[in-house]
């Protein structure tokens, strides 16, 4: 979610109390609600009893607090003592009248039913008693004050919930799922997983299935089969070796389990996966009319953001206005006639591809291309991104222009460059080698990172950007290498979140790749210094500082493989 949207979200959000009531529940009596029509904050002032929410039962006592979301059913029972309780029904709304969408990271507290530690909630009960008193007066100003007090309680609720994420009291399903993701190649048993969660086998199975829609052992099999299929598709490892890596000591048993999961035995799956992949890639390219190709009677046609370009013969003098495209051409053993560089006061080519650009003319920078230099170069093809749309007409008078989205997959672009330059086979080989390499490295990293998560963060002027699997570099970590993402970012379509430095512990990762701007600004920024200081001394050995310019701006095959090199160095050196 962009920073501006996050700021607007909370700035325009208000908490509105719908009703408040309190009372004493005598021993043996029951208070029950089915399918709540609003969110509820339930607090206990004194007494002892049980709370059941959707079939889960827990013991409650004095200063107990529970957050119960809309649609939940609960039953409150007084056992050995009378229960003094307070029920606050509320809803969160937008002051602008728009429908409110909570931040999308996993299990946001306002979308989750949960119980807070009773020791910390005494002050909440006192505030709730004030809300009851003011609400009962039924006066406009008093109810206005009651809503203000409730808004403060919701703030405390969110902060306490987030500060506890990833700690010893994390949800049992999250803890078990994290453990499985790092140990699924080993011989796991339900009793072992239940002991880890601190519950019975039956309770773990029920809770796990509610959240994951499959049991814990089914989850183990799913991870094993997904990893095995990746090895079969992208490596030439023998079936017996793959079976052993996945925790199967009997290759025959592995083959039976694989066939049951995928419908075909491992060897047939391997033989047909290549043709399936080619068909899928062709179909996906045809569906994407912005970055794709098709064959015509006149030759290969490249589809881009501004139209189509028919390749009647490979271009000889190509000008590129993004460094990543220079990387693509060099990977295909070609050199652009001209390319933009990096830097501001001194413009140059990035170090990792500089040697291959000895005879390439410098054409300014990505943000500020030197258009007269492009015109003087007289290329027969220009390749740029949507950032250069304002220059499109002028560039088109120099040579044909291909315009791609800057955030397009490097593999898609490399495939199109192979079509464009007559090097299809070379492009396919580079992509296949990358998949093979990351598949093997993923298996090597899995035991090293067992039960640990990895965050990708970038300090900005006063905030920290936390990148998700949807970001291009995040995809290398989380999709290609299968590194475990923190719960904070695991389930989102946003490319990044922006949080204050003070809230960095909420991410709760075991390892941090810190995208540093030190090389660009000749020193560490104040925000970056605060990030280092915010993390505990014991965690500093798990901070891996990397160059932001390379990790964020260089998305060609050489740059991406360089990122993979640094990840391997960080964890395996």
C-alpha positions as CSV (number, residue, x, y, z in Angstrom):
1,X,0.0,0.0,0.0
2,X,1.5,3.4,-1.0
3,X,2.5,5.7,1.9
4,X,0.0,8.3,0.9
5,X,-2.8,5.8,1.0
6,X,-1.7,4.5,4.4
7,X,-1.5,8.0,5.8
8,X,-5.0,8.8,4.5
9,X,-6.4,5.5,5.8
10,X,-5.6,6.2,9.4
11,X,-6.1,10.0,9.2
12,X,-9.7,9.5,7.9
13,X,-10.6,6.6,10.2
14,X,-12.9,6.9,13.2
15,X,-14.2,4.4,15.7
16,X,-18.0,4.6,16.4
17,X,-19.5,2.9,19.4
18,X,-22.8,1.2,18.6
19,X,-23.8,0.1,22.1
20,X,-22.4,-0.5,25.5
21,X,-23.7,-2.7,28.3
22,X,-22.2,-4.2,31.5
23,X,-23.4,-6.5,34.1
24,X,-22.7,-9.4,36.5
25,X,-23.0,-13.0,35.3
26,X,-23.8,-15.2,38.2
27,X,-22.2,-18.6,38.7
28,X,-23.6,-21.2,36.3
29,X,-25.2,-18.6,34.1
30,X,-24.4,-18.1,30.4
31,X,-24.2,-15.0,28.1
32,X,-24.3,-16.1,24.5
33,X,-24.2,-14.3,21.1
34,X,-24.3,-15.9,17.7
35,X,-23.0,-14.3,14.5
36,X,-22.2,-10.9,15.8
37,X,-23.4,-8.0,13.6
38,X,-20.5,-5.8,14.8
39,X,-17.0,-6.0,16.3
40,X,-17.0,-6.4,20.1
41,X,-14.5,-5.6,22.8
42,X,-15.3,-7.9,25.8
43,X,-13.6,-7.1,29.2
44,X,-13.8,-8.8,32.6
45,X,-13.5,-6.7,35.8
46,X,-13.5,-9.6,38.2
47,X,-14.6,-13.2,38.6
48,X,-13.7,-16.5,36.9
49,X,-15.2,-18.5,34.1
50,X,-14.8,-19.7,30.5
51,X,-15.1,-18.0,27.0
52,X,-15.9,-20.1,24.0
53,X,-15.4,-18.5,20.5
54,X,-16.3,-20.6,17.5
55,X,-15.7,-23.8,19.4
56,X,-12.4,-22.8,21.1
57,X,-12.7,-22.6,24.9
58,X,-10.3,-20.7,27.2
59,X,-10.2,-19.9,30.9
60,X,-10.8,-16.2,31.9
61,X,-10.3,-14.2,35.0
62,X,-10.0,-10.6,36.3
63,X,-8.8,-7.9,33.9
64,X,-9.3,-10.3,30.9
65,X,-9.9,-8.7,27.5
66,X,-11.0,-10.3,24.2
67,X,-11.5,-8.8,20.7
68,X,-14.3,-10.5,18.8
69,X,-14.9,-9.7,15.1
70,X,-18.1,-9.4,13.2
71,X,-19.7,-12.7,12.4
72,X,-18.2,-14.6,15.3
73,X,-20.3,-16.6,17.8
74,X,-19.2,-16.7,21.5
75,X,-20.5,-18.0,24.9
76,X,-19.4,-16.6,28.2
77,X,-19.9,-18.8,31.3
78,X,-19.4,-18.0,35.0
79,X,-17.9,-21.0,36.7
80,X,-16.6,-20.7,40.3
81,X,-17.2,-17.0,40.8
82,X,-19.6,-14.3,39.4
83,X,-18.2,-12.5,36.4
84,X,-18.3,-8.7,36.1
85,X,-18.2,-8.0,32.4
86,X,-18.3,-5.1,29.9
87,X,-19.4,-5.4,26.3
88,X,-18.6,-2.6,23.8
89,X,-20.0,-3.0,20.3
90,X,-18.3,-0.8,17.7
91,X,-17.5,-0.3,14.0
92,X,-14.6,1.3,12.2
93,X,-15.6,3.8,9.5
94,X,-14.1,6.3,7.1
95,X,-14.9,9.9,8.0
96,X,-15.1,10.6,4.2
97,X,-17.9,8.0,3.9
98,X,-15.8,5.6,1.8
99,X,-15.7,1.9,2.5
100,X,-12.8,1.2,4.8
101,X,-10.2,-1.3,3.8
102,X,-7.9,-2.4,6.6
103,X,-4.2,-2.8,5.9
104,X,-3.7,-6.1,4.1
105,X,-0.8,-7.6,6.0
106,X,-1.7,-11.0,7.6
107,X,-4.1,-11.0,10.5
108,X,-4.6,-7.3,11.1
109,X,-6.0,-7.0,14.7
110,X,-9.2,-5.3,13.7
111,X,-9.9,-8.3,11.4
112,X,-9.1,-10.9,14.0
113,X,-10.6,-12.5,17.1
114,X,-8.0,-12.9,19.8
115,X,-7.3,-12.7,23.5
116,X,-5.0,-10.3,25.3
117,X,-2.9,-11.1,28.4
118,X,-4.9,-10.4,31.5
119,X,-2.0,-8.8,33.3
120,X,-1.8,-5.9,30.9
121,X,-5.5,-5.1,30.7
122,X,-6.3,-3.5,34.1
123,X,-6.2,0.0,32.7
124,X,-8.4,-1.1,29.8
125,X,-11.1,-2.1,32.3
126,X,-10.9,1.2,34.0
127,X,-11.2,3.1,30.8
128,X,-14.1,0.8,29.7
129,X,-15.9,1.6,33.0
130,X,-15.7,5.3,32.1
131,X,-17.1,4.6,28.6
132,X,-20.0,2.8,30.2
133,X,-20.7,5.7,32.5
134,X,-20.6,8.3,29.8
135,X,-22.6,6.2,27.3
136,X,-25.3,5.6,29.8
137,X,-25.9,9.4,30.2
138,X,-27.1,9.5,26.6
139,X,-25.9,13.1,26.1
140,X,-24.3,14.2,22.9
141,X,-21.0,15.5,24.4
142,X,-20.7,12.6,26.8
143,X,-21.1,10.0,24.0
144,X,-18.6,12.0,21.9
145,X,-16.1,11.6,24.8
146,X,-17.0,7.9,25.0
147,X,-16.1,7.5,21.3
148,X,-12.8,9.3,21.9
149,X,-11.9,7.0,24.8
150,X,-12.7,4.0,22.6
151,X,-10.5,5.3,19.8
152,X,-7.6,5.4,22.3
153,X,-8.4,1.8,23.4
154,X,-8.3,0.6,19.8
155,X,-4.9,2.3,19.3
156,X,-3.6,0.4,22.4
157,X,-5.1,-2.8,21.0
158,X,-3.3,-2.5,17.7
159,X,0.0,-1.5,19.2
160,X,-0.1,-4.4,21.8
161,X,-1.1,-6.9,19.1
162,X,1.6,-5.9,16.7
163,X,4.3,-5.8,19.3
164,X,3.5,-9.4,20.2
165,X,3.7,-10.7,16.7
166,X,6.4,-13.3,16.2
167,X,7.0,-13.7,20.0
168,X,6.6,-16.7,22.2
169,X,2.8,-16.2,22.3
170,X,2.3,-16.2,18.5
171,X,-0.6,-18.0,17.2
172,X,0.0,-21.8,17.3
173,X,-0.8,-22.2,13.6
174,X,1.8,-19.6,12.6
175,X,4.4,-21.2,14.9
176,X,3.8,-24.7,13.6
177,X,3.6,-23.6,9.9
178,X,6.9,-21.8,10.3
179,X,8.5,-24.8,11.9
180,X,7.2,-27.1,9.1
181,X,8.5,-24.8,6.4
182,X,12.0,-25.2,7.7
183,X,11.8,-28.9,8.6
184,X,9.4,-30.6,6.1
185,X,12.3,-32.6,4.6
186,X,12.6,-34.4,8.0
187,X,10.5,-37.1,9.6
188,X,7.8,-35.0,11.3
189,X,5.1,-36.4,13.6
190,X,1.8,-34.8,14.8
191,X,2.7,-35.3,18.4
192,X,5.9,-33.4,17.9
193,X,4.1,-30.5,16.2
194,X,1.4,-30.4,18.9
195,X,4.0,-30.3,21.6
196,X,5.6,-27.4,19.8
197,X,2.2,-25.6,19.8
198,X,1.5,-26.4,23.4
199,X,-1.8,-28.1,22.6
200,X,-3.4,-31.4,21.9
201,X,-3.1,-33.2,18.6
202,X,-6.8,-32.8,18.0
203,X,-6.8,-29.1,18.8
204,X,-3.8,-28.5,16.5
205,X,-5.5,-30.3,13.6
206,X,-8.7,-28.4,14.0
207,X,-7.0,-25.0,14.3
208,X,-4.6,-25.7,11.4
209,X,-7.4,-26.8,9.1
210,X,-9.4,-23.7,9.9
211,X,-6.6,-21.4,8.8
212,X,-4.8,-23.4,6.1
213,X,-7.7,-25.4,4.8
214,X,-5.7,-28.6,5.2
215,X,-4.2,-30.5,8.1
216,X,-0.6,-30.1,9.3
217,X,0.7,-33.4,7.8
218,X,-1.1,-32.5,4.5
219,X,0.8,-29.2,4.7
220,X,4.1,-31.1,5.0
221,X,3.2,-33.2,1.9
222,X,2.3,-30.0,0.0
223,X,5.6,-28.4,0.7
224,X,7.5,-31.6,-0.2
225,X,5.6,-32.0,-3.5
226,X,6.0,-28.4,-4.5
227,X,9.7,-28.5,-3.8
228,X,10.1,-31.8,-5.6
229,X,8.2,-30.5,-8.7
230,X,10.6,-27.5,-8.8
231,X,13.6,-29.8,-8.7
232,X,12.2,-32.0,-11.5
233,X,11.4,-29.0,-13.7
234,X,14.6,-27.0,-13.3
235,X,17.4,-29.5,-12.5
236,X,18.6,-32.9,-13.8
237,X,19.0,-34.4,-10.3
238,X,18.2,-38.1,-10.2
239,X,14.7,-39.1,-8.9
240,X,16.4,-41.0,-6.0
241,X,18.3,-37.9,-5.0
242,X,15.2,-35.8,-5.1
243,X,13.3,-38.3,-3.0
244,X,16.0,-38.3,-0.4
245,X,16.1,-34.5,-0.3
246,X,12.4,-34.4,0.3
247,X,12.7,-36.8,3.3
248,X,11.6,-40.0,1.5
249,X,14.1,-42.9,2.1
250,X,12.2,-45.1,-0.3
251,X,12.1,-43.9,-4.0
252,X,9.2,-46.2,-4.8
253,X,7.1,-44.6,-1.9
254,X,8.1,-41.1,-3.1
255,X,7.0,-42.0,-6.7
256,X,3.6,-43.2,-5.4
257,X,3.1,-40.1,-3.2
258,X,4.1,-37.8,-6.1
259,X,1.7,-39.6,-8.6
260,X,-1.1,-39.3,-6.0
261,X,-0.5,-35.5,-5.7
262,X,0.2,-34.6,-9.3
263,X,-1.5,-37.5,-11.2
264,X,1.6,-38.6,-13.0
265,X,4.9,-40.3,-11.8
266,X,8.0,-38.1,-11.4
267,X,9.8,-39.1,-14.6
268,X,6.8,-38.4,-16.8
269,X,6.3,-35.1,-15.0
270,X,9.9,-34.2,-15.8
271,X,9.6,-35.2,-19.5
272,X,6.4,-33.2,-20.1
273,X,7.2,-30.1,-18.0
274,X,9.4,-28.4,-20.6
275,X,6.8,-28.5,-23.3
276,X,4.1,-27.4,-20.8
277,X,6.3,-24.5,-19.7
278,X,6.7,-23.4,-23.4
279,X,3.0,-23.6,-24.0
280,X,2.2,-21.7,-20.8
281,X,4.7,-19.0,-21.7
282,X,3.3,-18.6,-25.2
283,X,-0.2,-18.3,-23.9
284,X,0.7,-15.8,-21.2
285,X,2.6,-13.7,-23.7
286,X,-0.4,-13.6,-26.0
287,X,-2.7,-12.6,-23.1
288,X,-0.3,-9.7,-22.4
289,X,-0.5,-7.3,-25.3
290,X,2.0,-4.9,-23.8
291,X,5.1,-7.1,-23.7
292,X,4.7,-10.1,-26.0
293,X,5.4,-11.4,-29.5
294,X,3.7,-13.4,-32.2
295,X,4.7,-14.7,-35.6
296,X,3.4,-13.1,-38.8
297,X,4.0,-13.7,-42.5
298,X,6.5,-10.8,-42.5
299,X,8.4,-12.0,-39.4
300,X,8.3,-11.9,-35.6
301,X,6.1,-9.0,-34.2
302,X,7.0,-7.5,-30.8
303,X,4.1,-6.0,-28.9
304,X,4.9,-3.1,-26.6
305,X,3.2,-0.2,-24.8
306,X,3.0,2.0,-27.9
307,X,2.1,-0.5,-30.5
308,X,3.8,-3.3,-32.5
309,X,7.3,-3.7,-34.1
310,X,7.9,-6.2,-36.9
311,X,11.4,-7.7,-36.9
312,X,12.3,-8.1,-40.5
313,X,16.0,-8.3,-39.6
314,X,17.9,-8.0,-36.3
315,X,18.8,-4.4,-35.4
316,X,22.5,-3.6,-35.4
317,X,22.7,-0.3,-33.5
318,X,20.4,-0.4,-30.4
319,X,20.1,2.5,-28.0
320,X,18.7,1.7,-24.5
321,X,17.4,4.2,-22.0
322,X,17.4,1.9,-19.0
323,X,20.5,0.2,-17.7
324,X,18.7,-3.1,-17.3
325,X,18.3,-3.4,-21.1
326,X,22.1,-3.0,-21.5
327,X,22.4,-5.9,-19.1
328,X,20.0,-8.0,-21.2
329,X,21.9,-7.3,-24.4
330,X,25.3,-8.2,-22.8
331,X,23.8,-11.4,-21.5
332,X,23.1,-12.3,-25.1
333,X,26.7,-11.4,-26.0
334,X,25.6,-8.2,-27.7
335,X,26.5,-4.6,-26.9
336,X,24.3,-1.6,-27.2
337,X,25.5,1.3,-29.4
338,X,24.4,3.7,-26.6
339,X,23.1,3.4,-23.1
340,X,22.1,5.6,-20.2
341,X,24.3,5.4,-17.0
342,X,23.9,5.8,-13.3
343,X,24.9,8.7,-11.0
344,X,24.1,12.4,-10.8
345,X,27.3,14.5,-10.6
346,X,29.4,11.9,-12.3
347,X,27.5,9.7,-14.8
348,X,29.0,6.3,-15.6
349,X,28.0,2.7,-16.3
350,X,27.3,0.3,-13.3
351,X,30.5,-1.5,-12.2
352,X,29.0,-5.0,-12.7
353,X,28.6,-4.5,-16.5
354,X,31.1,-1.7,-17.2
355,X,33.6,-4.0,-18.8
356,X,31.1,-5.0,-21.5
357,X,30.3,-1.4,-22.4
358,X,33.7,-0.2,-23.5
359,X,32.4,0.8,-27.0
360,X,29.0,2.0,-25.8
361,X,28.2,5.7,-25.9
362,X,26.9,7.3,-22.7
363,X,23.4,8.8,-23.2
364,X,22.7,10.6,-19.9
365,X,20.8,8.9,-17.1
366,X,17.5,7.0,-16.9
367,X,15.6,10.0,-15.4
368,X,17.4,12.6,-17.7
369,X,18.4,11.0,-21.0
370,X,20.6,13.0,-23.3
371,X,18.3,13.3,-26.3
372,X,20.8,15.2,-28.5
373,X,23.3,12.4,-27.9
374,X,20.7,9.9,-28.9
375,X,20.0,11.8,-32.1
376,X,23.8,12.1,-32.9
377,X,24.2,8.3,-32.3
378,X,21.7,7.5,-35.1
379,X,20.6,4.1,-33.8
380,X,18.3,1.8,-35.8
381,X,16.2,1.0,-32.7
382,X,15.6,2.6,-29.3
383,X,14.3,0.8,-26.3
384,X,12.9,2.7,-23.3
385,X,10.2,2.6,-20.5
386,X,7.0,4.4,-19.8
387,X,9.1,7.0,-17.9
388,X,10.2,8.3,-21.3
389,X,6.7,8.7,-22.7
390,X,7.1,12.5,-22.8
391,X,10.1,12.0,-25.2
392,X,8.4,9.4,-27.4
393,X,7.6,11.6,-30.4
394,X,11.1,13.1,-30.6
395,X,12.7,9.6,-30.2
396,X,10.4,8.2,-32.9
397,X,11.8,10.7,-35.4
398,X,15.3,9.2,-34.8
399,X,14.4,5.5,-35.0
400,X,11.7,2.9,-34.2
401,X,11.0,2.9,-30.5
402,X,10.0,-0.1,-28.2
403,X,8.5,1.0,-24.9
404,X,8.1,-1.5,-22.1
405,X,7.0,-1.2,-18.5
406,X,10.0,-0.8,-16.3
407,X,8.7,-3.3,-13.8
408,X,8.1,-6.0,-16.4
409,X,9.6,-9.4,-15.6
410,X,13.3,-9.6,-16.7
411,X,12.6,-13.1,-18.0
412,X,9.8,-11.8,-20.3
413,X,12.0,-9.0,-21.5
414,X,15.0,-11.3,-22.1
415,X,12.8,-13.6,-24.1
416,X,11.6,-10.7,-26.3
417,X,15.2,-9.6,-26.8
418,X,16.0,-13.1,-27.9
419,X,13.2,-12.8,-30.5
420,X,14.4,-9.4,-31.5
421,X,18.0,-10.2,-32.0
422,X,17.7,-13.8,-33.4
423,X,19.0,-15.3,-30.1
424,X,16.0,-17.2,-28.8
425,X,18.0,-20.3,-27.8
426,X,20.5,-18.2,-25.8
427,X,17.7,-16.4,-24.0
428,X,15.9,-19.7,-23.1
429,X,19.2,-21.2,-21.9
430,X,19.9,-18.2,-19.6
431,X,16.4,-18.4,-18.1
432,X,16.7,-22.2,-17.6
433,X,20.1,-21.9,-15.9
434,X,18.7,-19.3,-13.5
435,X,15.7,-21.5,-12.6
436,X,18.1,-24.5,-12.1
437,X,20.5,-22.4,-10.0
438,X,17.8,-21.0,-7.7
439,X,16.1,-24.4,-7.3
440,X,19.3,-25.9,-6.1
441,X,20.2,-23.0,-3.9
442,X,16.7,-23.0,-2.4
443,X,17.2,-26.6,-1.2
444,X,20.6,-25.6,0.2
445,X,19.3,-22.6,2.1
446,X,16.2,-24.4,3.5
447,X,18.0,-26.1,6.5
448,X,20.1,-23.0,7.2
449,X,17.0,-20.9,7.5
450,X,14.8,-23.4,9.3
451,X,12.2,-21.5,11.3
452,X,13.7,-18.1,10.4
453,X,12.3,-15.3,8.3
454,X,14.0,-12.8,6.0
455,X,13.0,-9.2,5.5
456,X,13.9,-6.8,2.7
457,X,14.0,-3.2,4.0
458,X,15.0,0.2,2.7
459,X,15.4,3.3,5.0
460,X,14.0,6.5,3.4
461,X,14.0,10.1,4.7
462,X,11.9,9.4,7.8
463,X,10.4,6.0,7.2
464,X,11.3,2.4,6.4
465,X,10.0,0.6,3.3
466,X,9.4,-3.1,3.8
467,X,9.3,-4.9,0.5
468,X,6.9,-7.8,-0.1
469,X,7.0,-10.8,-2.4
470,X,5.2,-8.7,-5.0
471,X,8.3,-6.5,-5.4
472,X,10.7,-7.5,-8.1
473,X,13.7,-8.0,-5.8
474,X,11.3,-9.5,-3.2
475,X,10.3,-12.0,-5.8
476,X,13.9,-13.2,-6.0
477,X,14.1,-13.8,-2.3
478,X,10.6,-15.2,-1.6
479,X,9.5,-16.8,-4.9
480,X,12.6,-17.8,-6.7
481,X,14.6,-18.9,-3.6
482,X,11.7,-19.7,-1.3
483,X,13.0,-17.7,1.6
484,X,10.4,-17.4,4.4
485,X,8.8,-13.9,4.5
486,X,7.8,-12.3,7.9
487,X,4.1,-12.6,8.7
488,X,4.0,-8.8,8.4
489,X,4.4,-9.0,4.7
490,X,3.6,-12.6,3.7
491,X,0.0,-12.2,2.4
492,X,-0.1,-9.0,0.3
493,X,-0.3,-7.9,-3.3
494,X,1.3,-4.5,-2.4
495,X,5.0,-4.2,-3.4
496,X,5.9,-2.6,-0.1
497,X,4.7,-1.1,3.2
498,X,6.0,2.1,4.8
499,X,6.4,2.2,8.6
500,X,8.1,4.4,11.1
501,X,11.5,3.4,12.3
502,X,10.1,3.0,15.8
503,X,7.8,0.3,14.5
504,X,10.5,-1.7,12.8
505,X,10.4,-4.5,15.5
506,X,6.9,-5.3,14.4
507,X,8.4,-6.9,11.2
508,X,10.1,-9.4,13.6
509,X,12.5,-11.0,11.0
510,X,15.4,-13.1,11.8
511,X,17.5,-11.7,9.0
512,X,17.3,-8.3,7.3
513,X,18.7,-7.3,3.9
514,X,19.1,-3.6,4.4
515,X,19.0,-1.7,1.1
516,X,21.6,1.0,1.8
517,X,22.0,4.3,-0.1
518,X,25.5,4.8,1.4
519,X,27.2,4.5,-2.0
520,X,24.9,7.0,-3.6
521,X,25.1,9.7,-0.9
522,X,28.6,9.1,0.4
523,X,27.5,8.1,3.9
524,X,24.8,6.5,6.0
525,X,21.6,8.6,6.4
526,X,20.2,9.5,9.8
527,X,17.3,7.1,9.2
528,X,19.6,4.3,8.3
529,X,21.6,4.9,11.5
530,X,18.3,4.7,13.5
531,X,17.5,1.4,11.8
532,X,20.8,-0.1,13.0
533,X,20.2,1.3,16.5
534,X,16.6,0.1,16.6
535,X,17.5,-3.6,16.3
536,X,18.9,-5.4,19.3
537,X,22.6,-5.9,19.7
538,X,22.1,-9.7,19.3
539,X,20.4,-9.2,16.0
540,X,23.1,-7.1,14.4
541,X,24.9,-10.1,13.0
542,X,21.8,-10.8,11.0
543,X,21.7,-7.5,9.2
544,X,23.1,-7.7,5.6
545,X,23.8,-4.3,4.2
546,X,23.6,-4.2,0.3
547,X,23.7,-1.5,-2.3
548,X,20.2,-0.1,-3.0
549,X,21.1,1.1,-6.5
550,X,22.1,-2.5,-7.5
551,X,19.3,-4.3,-5.7
552,X,16.5,-1.9,-6.8
553,X,17.6,-0.6,-10.2
554,X,19.5,-3.4,-11.9
555,X,17.1,-6.0,-13.2
556,X,18.9,-7.6,-16.1
557,X,20.2,-11.2,-15.9
558,X,23.6,-10.2,-14.7
559,X,22.2,-7.9,-12.0
560,X,19.7,-10.5,-10.8
561,X,22.3,-13.3,-10.6
562,X,24.5,-10.9,-8.7
563,X,21.8,-10.5,-6.1
564,X,21.5,-14.3,-5.9
565,X,25.3,-14.4,-5.3
566,X,25.0,-12.0,-2.4
567,X,22.2,-13.9,-0.8
568,X,24.2,-17.1,-1.0
569,X,27.2,-15.4,0.4
570,X,25.2,-14.0,3.3
571,X,23.8,-17.4,4.4
572,X,26.4,-19.9,3.3
573,X,29.8,-18.2,3.6
